Amino acid sequence: MFWAAEAASSTAVKFDPFDAFIIVFTLILVLAVMRTISAKQKNLFAIGFSIVSLIVFLVMDFVMVKGWIG
């Protein structure tokens, strides 16, 4: 029982250094979506793939920030 209490208290730090990479990659995906949509020659596969990837990373960011808050 003491180990369970110690494990619960050891998870107080919720920020992981990998979180910064996820945020940076989300920003890169935002730029990619803007560039593919504003391009002269529209590549529908690239637009769709980048939008789906951006949605996935935005959901990951939401869950990550929700984990920081508690």
VEXDRENFI-229343 format. One line per field, with one value per residue (C-alpha): residue number from 1; residue in three letters; x, y, z negated. Coordinates in steps of 0.001 Angstrom, whole numbers, plus 500000, padded with zeros to 6 digits. Example, Ala and Ser with C-alpha at 12.3 -4.5 7.8 and 13.67 -1.06 7.14 Angstrom:
pos	c(1; 2)
code	c(ALA; SER)
u	c(512300; 513670)
v	c(495500; 498940)
w	c(492200; 492860)
//
This chain:
pos	c(1; 2; 3; 4; 5; 6; 7; 8; 9; 10; 11; 12; 13; 14; 15; 16; 17; 18; 19; 20; 21; 22; 23; 24; 25; 26; 27; 28; 29; 30; 31; 32; 33; 34; 35; 36; 37; 38; 39; 40; 41; 42; 43; 44; 45; 46; 47; 48; 49; 50; 51; 52; 53; 54; 55; 56; 57; 58; 59; 60; 61; 62; 63; 64; 65; 66; 67; 68; 69; 70)
code	c(MET; PHE; TRP; ALA; ALA; GLU; ALA; ALA; SER; SER; THR; ALA; VAL; LYS; PHE; ASP; PRO; PHE; ASP; ALA; PHE; ILE; ILE; VAL; PHE; THR; LEU; ILE; LEU; VAL; LEU; ALA; VAL; MET; ARG; THR; ILE; SER; ALA; LYS; GLN; LYS; ASN; LEU; PHE; ALA; ILE; GLY; PHE; SER; ILE; VAL; SER; LEU; ILE; VAL; PHE; LEU; VAL; MET; ASP; PHE; VAL; MET; VAL; LYS; GLY; TRP; ILE; GLY)
u	c(500000; 502886; 504239; 500934; 500905; 504498; 503771; 500819; 502908; 505828; 503644; 503331; 505528; 503297; 505422; 507487; 510265; 508744; 505702; 507746; 508417; 504708; 503903; 506628; 505455; 501884; 503081; 504920; 501711; 499765; 502293; 502085; 498292; 498420; 501030; 499229; 495918; 497443; 499525; 498782; 498551; 496254; 497251; 494101; 495870; 498464; 495776; 493717; 496676; 498009; 494566; 494062; 497558; 496875; 493618; 495407; 498121; 495606; 493799; 497143; 497871; 494452; 494983; 498513; 497418; 494490; 497030; 499094; 496086; 495006)
v	c(500000; 502321; 501698; 502686; 505946; 506625; 505890; 508260; 511042; 510468; 511323; 514956; 516139; 515854; 517712; 515477; 516953; 515075; 517375; 520214; 518125; 517425; 521143; 522032; 519314; 520597; 524065; 522552; 520769; 524047; 525613; 522583; 522785; 526497; 525961; 523067; 524910; 528103; 526361; 527040; 523363; 521676; 518191; 516839; 513851; 516088; 518471; 515634; 513858; 517024; 517958; 514494; 514615; 518062; 516877; 513931; 516175; 518753; 515989; 514868; 518444; 518705; 515481; 516547; 519948; 518325; 516045; 519055; 520708; 517597)
w	c(500000; 499338; 502828; 504374; 502395; 503385; 507042; 506989; 505489; 507860; 510868; 509735; 512606; 515645; 518206; 520421; 522584; 525529; 525229; 526720; 529836; 530228; 530033; 532558; 534932; 534632; 535660; 538625; 539647; 539451; 541830; 544124; 544309; 545081; 547802; 549464; 549504; 550896; 553590; 557263; 558150; 555648; 554549; 552915; 551376; 549721; 548478; 547012; 545464; 543851; 542493; 540987; 539480; 538073; 536497; 534886; 533458; 532248; 530354; 528924; 527851; 526201; 524253; 523329; 521979; 520190; 518499; 517407; 515824; 514026)
//
